[in-house]
Amino acid sequence: MPAELRTRSSPEHTVYLLRVWYESGDAVPVWRASLHSSDGTPRRYFAVPGRLLDYLGHVLDPNAADGPPPAS
C-alpha cells in the first residue's frame, strides 16, 4: 500500500480501497468484492453486495456499539 494511504488514517478520516469483480460461476458470473482500510484492519471479502453495504453502514455509523458485522 502506498505510504500516503497508510498515513491518512485518523478517527475522522479513513481511506478505503474497494475492489469489485466478477468470477466465472457455473453459467452465471458471480459478484465479489474486497475492502481494504488504511487503518490497518485486515482486508475483508464479500460475496453479496448487501453484506458490503451493511458493513460500510456499520463502520460509518458513529453510534454503532458492537464490532462490525461479518463479511462474506
Rosetta blueprint (number, residue, H / E / L):
1 M L
2 P L
3 A H
4 E H
5 L H
6 R H
7 T L
8 R L
9 S L
10 S E
11 P L
12 E L
13 H E
14 T L
15 V L
16 Y E
17 L E
18 L E
19 R E
20 V E
21 W E
22 Y E
23 E E
24 S E
25 G L
26 D L
27 A L
28 V L
29 P E
30 V E
31 W E
32 R E
33 A E
34 S E
35 L E
36 H E
37 S E
38 S L
39 D L
40 G L
41 T L
42 P L
43 R L
44 R E
45 Y E
46 F E
47 A L
48 V L
49 P H
50 G H
51 R H
52 L H
53 L H
54 D H
55 Y H
56 L H
57 G H
58 H H
59 V H
60 L H
61 D L
62 P L
63 N L
64 A L
65 A L
66 D L
67 G L
68 P L
69 P L
70 P L
71 A L
72 S L
